[in-house]
Amino acid sequence: MIRTGLATIATAALLSPACVGAGGGGGTFEGSASVSVDVSAELDLPIAEMPPKYASWVVEAEGYLFAVDDAYERHLQAKADLAAALDVEADANAIANFIRDAVQVETTMVCQPPRVEAGMVADCRADANARASGRAGDGEATAEASSGINANCEARGRLSLSPGECTLETTVTEHPILSDPSRWAEIETNMKIVLQLDEANAHLDGRGSDINARGMQLYVESVTDLAEDPTLALQLENIQAELERGAEAASAANDVQGTMNSELHTMTGAIDDQFPDLRASIYAEY
């Protein structure tokens, strides 16, 4: 028996089997730090023993939840840090208004590419595909899940990079906060972090609904699979439990991701308007 702690983003009571979504097995799900997280269970079925289509879905859903959780935690901190650097309320609109109205600059910026952990994305893909193959053991995820698994790894790659260096020549209609070079350096650093999060978030945007829908379809298919392959009898209950347990996680994670997307759009819109070249310090090809 594999003992697995399963934490899901929970906002309501457990859904019925008709409302199935993302979940995991043989690993740990973590919900957003801002949402209640309190579910644990003992699982008899590791991912490696699942048929590939279930294992692939679990790996994709697990990666999505991890990435949303990580991104949202960093988003909350980045918003607070940027607000503190600007000396405004920790609110996306307050931050954007300050940048648009109080920071009047003419700027020329030359940015170097970011530093990327070598092989991180490739290793993530290889590991995810190996796990997603389940008992097939051929190292390949199903076609339905492969693009999602790839997006998970792209997001983790974005979150792991170290932003590049920029040389900034700027003429400022000075706000007092910008007359201090150390304060300006702090503001620039925090704006780059917000832009970095926006790039990572693009790989997560709205994917929870699709993962949830495919989980529901898999729940339906599991009944047919049992009829065709009686050897799944001992696995079916665990597989269905994972599908059901993950439903709320996928739905709530999608809502959290949507909130983050809206706030990032507000802040990055102002940053891009005032400092259009700043994104060059956080952009990388994988």
N, C-alpha and C positions, 0 to 999 in steps of 0.2 A: 504494500500500500504506500502510495506517495502522499505525504502530508503537504498540502499546499495552502498557504494563506491567500485568500482571494478577497481583495478590497475593491469595491465598486463605488462609483459615484452615485449616491442614492438620494432621491428627493421625495419619494413616495413609497407606498407599499409595493411588494413584489407584483409584477405584471402577470397576467395569465399567459399560458403557452401560445396564445395567438399573437402576442406582442413580443416577439423574440428579437434579440439584437446581438450586441457584441459581448464576448466573454472570453475566458481563458482557462487553460488547464496546464499543469506542469510548469507553471510560472506564477507571477504575482501581478495583479492589476492594482493600480493606484489611482484614486480619484483626485480631483482638484483639491488643493489645500483649503479652499474656501467652502467646500461642500462636505456634508457629513459622510464619513467613510467608516462603515462598521459591518462587514460581512466576512465570515470565515467558514471554511468547510474542509472536510477530509475527502479527498478524491481518490478513487481506485484506478483511474485511467490516465496515465501520462500521455502527453501529446504524441510521443513516438509510437504508441499503440493504436492511435486513431486512424481510420481510413483517411487518405490524403485530402479529400474535399473538406472534411471536418478539421483536420489538423491545419490546413492552409488558412481556413477562416479564423481559427483561434489565434494563429500567429499574427495575422493581419490585424485583427481586432485588438489583441494585446498590445501590439506596437502602436496602434492609433491612440489607445488610452494612455500609454506611457508618455507619448509625445505631447498630447494635449495637456496632461498633468504637468509635465516639465515646462512646457511653453507658458502655461497660465501662471504658474508660480513665478517664473522669471518676469512675466508681463507685469504682475502686481508689484514686484520689487522695482522693476525698471521705471514704471510710472511714478512710484513714490520717490525714487532717487532723482528723476528728472524734475519733478515738482519741487523737491527740496533744493536742488541746484538753482532753479529759477525763482525760488521763494514765492511759490503760488500754491493754491489748493491742489491736492493730489487727485485731480479730475482731468480727464482727457480734454474737455472743452476749455478748461482754464489754462492748461498747458498750451494748447493750440492757439488760443487768443493771445497769450503773452508773446509767443514766437512770432505771430503775424503782426501784432500791433506795436510791440515794444522793441523788438529786435530789428532795426532798420540797418541793413548792411549791403555793401557791394563786395563781392568776394570772388577770388580766384583760388581754386583748390585743385591740387594734384595729389591723387591718392594712389598708394601702392596696393596691390592685391592682398587679400587676407591670407593668413597662414592657416592651412588646413591640415589636420592630422592625417598623415599619409595612410592610405588604404582603409580609412575608417568606414567609408560608405561601402566599399567593395566587400570588406569583411562582414559588415552588417548584412548585406544582401546574401552572401554565401551562407552565413549562419542561419538566417531566416529561412532560406530555401531548403537547407538541410533539415531544419526542424519541421518545415511545412510538408515535407514529403511523407511524414508519418510512417506508417509501417511499410510503405512502398520502398523507402530507403534509396530512392534514386536522386535525391538532392534537388528536386524540382517542385515548386509550388504549382497549384492548379492555375490555369489561365485566368480564371475569375479573380483570383487573389493576388497574382503576381504584380500587377500594377500598383495595387494598394501597398503591398510589402515594399516595393521599390520606393513609393512615396514616403513610407515610414522612415526608411533609411536616409532619404534625401533630407527629411526634416531634422533627423538626428544629426546629420552632417552639418546642416546650417547652424544648429544650436551649439555644435562643438568647435566651430571655427573661431580663431582669434582675429578680430578685425585688423585690417591693414593700417599702415601709417599714412597720414595726410599732412601735406604742407599747405597752410592756409595764409593767404594774404587778404586782409580785409580792411575795408574802410567802414567805420561804424558811426552812425548817428547815435551817440552813446546813451545807453541806459546805464545807470550807475553800476549795475551788476556786471556789465561787460568791461568796465575799466580795470578790473582786477584780472590779470592773465590766468591766475590759478583757478578763479571761478569760471572763466570762459572755457578753460581746458576741461573742467568738470562737466560743464553743460555739453560740450562737444562729445565727450565720452558717452554720456548718457543718451544723447540723441542717436549715436551710432548703435547703441544697444537696442533702442526701440526699433530702428530700421532693420537690424538683424532679426529681431523677433518677427517683424512683418514678413520678411523673406521666408522664414521657417513656417509661419502660419499659412502661407499660400498653399503649402503641401497638405494641410489639414482641413482646409476650408470646406465645411459642409459634408465631409465624408462619412460622418456618423450615421446619417440617414440611409446611405447605401449599404453600409455594413449591417445595420439593423435589419433592412429588408432582406438581405441575403441570408442572415441568420434565421429569419422567419421561414424562408423557403427551405433551408436545411432542416429545420425542425419538422416540417411537413414531410420532406424526403426521408427522414430517418425512419419513419414508420414503414414506408415502402422498402427501404433497405433491409429492415429486419425480416420482412416477409421473404425477401430474395436471399438473404444470408443469415440463417439462424445463429451462426457463430457470433453475431453481433449482440446477442441477447444480453450478455453480461456487461457490454459496453454501452448499450443504448441508454439506459437510465442515466449514466454519468454524462454522456454526450448531451442528452436533452437538458439535464440540469445545468450544464455549462451554458448552453444556448439561452435558457430562460434567465439564469442568474446574470448574464451579461446584458440583458435587454435594457434595463434602466441605465446601466453604465454607458452604453452607446448613445442613448437618447440624451442623458444629462451632459455627457461630454460634448455632444454636438451643440447643445445650448450654451455651454461655457465657451466653447470655441467661437460661436457666433458673437457672443458679448465681447470677447477679446478682439475679434476681427473688426467690430465696429469702433472700439476705442483706439485700436492701432491705426485704422484708416483716418480717424480724426487727427491724431497726433502726427502721423507721417505725412499727411497732406500739407500741414503747415511747415514741417521740416523740409519737404521736397520743394515747396514754393520758395522758401528763403535760402535753402542750401542745396540746390539741385545736383551738385556734384558729390555730395556727401555719401551717397549710396555706393560710389565706386570703392569705398573702403571696406564694404561688407559683402560684395558680390564675388562669387566664385563659381566656376564650372566644375562638376563632378564627373 
